[in-house]
Amino acid sequence: MEGGVARPQNAYGYGEDDILVLAVRLMAGIVQSHAFEQGNKRTGFIAMIQFLMESGYDVTIGDTRSWAEEIIRFVEHALSEEEFAVALRPFVVERPL
């Protein structure tokens, strides 16, 4: 699990500075580590949202079936990290200072 959680830090160290891409990498790392018997997708998703919020962003996606399906597609590798970030981007807004 530590390797999964370290993915955004590692990417940042190699020059990635897009906060959304880093957040998606965190989610992917947690989900793909299979640290828990149940709840890996939920834990990864919540960690991604928290990462964005702590970084000064709000996520405005609804708790809908279509987003749940997008997350499942991402977890099952039907969507790449880049594709998931593109789908999520319109719903992530920076909080005003």
Backbone torsions as a table, in degrees:
resi	resn	phi	psi	omega
1	MET	NA	-36.2	-178.5
2	GLU	-59.3	-37.2	178.3
3	GLY	-63.8	-39.2	178.5
4	GLY	-66.1	-40.8	-179.7
5	VAL	-70.2	-27.4	-178.7
6	ALA	-81.8	-7.5	-176.5
7	ARG	-56.0	-44.6	179.7
8	PRO	-65.3	-38.9	179.2
9	GLN	-63.3	-42.0	178.8
10	ASN	-63.8	-45.5	179.5
11	ALA	-62.8	-40.8	178.1
12	TYR	-62.0	-40.0	178.3
13	GLY	-62.8	-26.0	177.9
14	TYR	-97.6	15.4	171.2
15	GLY	103.4	-2.8	178.4
16	GLU	-75.6	123.6	-179.8
17	ASP	-125.7	8.1	176.2
18	ASP	-79.4	112.5	-174.3
19	ILE	-59.4	-35.1	179.9
20	LEU	-68.4	-42.1	177.4
21	VAL	-62.2	-41.8	178.6
22	LEU	-63.8	-40.6	179.0
23	ALA	-64.7	-41.7	178.6
24	VAL	-65.5	-37.4	177.0
25	ARG	-63.5	-37.4	176.4
26	LEU	-62.2	-48.9	179.4
27	MET	-58.1	-47.1	-179.5
28	ALA	-61.3	-42.6	-179.4
29	GLY	-62.1	-41.4	179.5
30	ILE	-68.7	-46.2	-177.9
31	VAL	-63.2	-45.0	-174.9
32	GLN	-74.6	-16.3	179.1
33	SER	-77.2	-17.9	179.6
34	HIS	49.8	47.7	-176.6
35	ALA	-71.0	-23.9	-174.8
36	PHE	-118.1	152.6	176.1
37	GLU	-67.1	-38.9	178.5
38	GLN	-133.0	151.9	169.3
39	GLY	89.7	14.3	-179.8
40	ASN	-63.2	-42.4	179.7
41	LYS	-65.6	-45.2	179.0
42	ARG	-62.3	-44.2	-179.1
43	THR	-63.3	-44.6	178.7
44	GLY	-62.9	-41.9	-179.7
45	PHE	-65.1	-46.5	179.7
46	ILE	-63.5	-39.5	178.0
47	ALA	-62.7	-40.5	178.4
48	MET	-62.9	-46.2	179.7
49	ILE	-62.7	-44.8	-179.8
50	GLN	-63.2	-41.7	177.8
51	PHE	-57.9	-45.8	179.2
52	LEU	-65.7	-43.8	-179.3
53	MET	-63.6	-42.9	178.9
54	GLU	-65.5	-21.9	179.5
55	SER	-93.3	5.6	175.5
56	GLY	93.9	22.7	-179.3
57	TYR	-121.3	150.8	172.1
58	ASP	-110.2	145.9	177.7
59	VAL	-114.7	123.8	-171.9
60	THR	-108.4	22.3	178.9
61	ILE	-76.1	147.4	178.4
62	GLY	-86.7	163.3	176.7
63	ASP	-84.3	77.8	-174.2
64	THR	-118.3	161.4	177.6
65	ARG	-62.7	-37.6	-177.8
66	SER	-64.3	-38.3	177.0
67	TRP	-70.1	-36.4	176.5
68	ALA	-61.3	-40.1	178.5
69	GLU	-67.2	-37.0	177.3
70	GLU	-63.2	-42.8	179.2
71	ILE	-63.5	-42.6	178.1
72	ILE	-63.1	-43.1	177.7
73	ARG	-59.2	-41.4	178.8
74	PHE	-63.6	-48.6	-178.4
75	VAL	-62.6	-35.3	-179.8
76	GLU	-85.7	9.3	177.0
77	HIS	66.7	21.8	172.2
78	ALA	-80.2	-19.5	172.6
79	LEU	-123.3	138.0	175.2
80	SER	-78.9	169.3	175.2
81	GLU	-58.3	-41.2	-179.7
82	GLU	-64.2	-43.3	179.4
83	GLU	-65.1	-39.7	178.3
84	PHE	-65.6	-41.2	178.1
85	ALA	-62.4	-40.6	178.1
86	VAL	-62.7	-42.9	179.7
87	ALA	-65.8	-35.5	-176.8
88	LEU	-80.5	-28.8	-171.7
89	ARG	-50.6	-42.9	-178.8
90	PRO	-64.6	-14.1	-175.8
91	PHE	-103.6	5.4	-179.5
92	VAL	-114.6	119.7	-178.2
93	VAL	-127.0	139.3	178.2
94	GLU	-75.1	134.7	176.5
95	ARG	-72.6	139.6	176.2
96	PRO	-65.9	149.6	179.5
97	LEU	-71.4	NA	NA
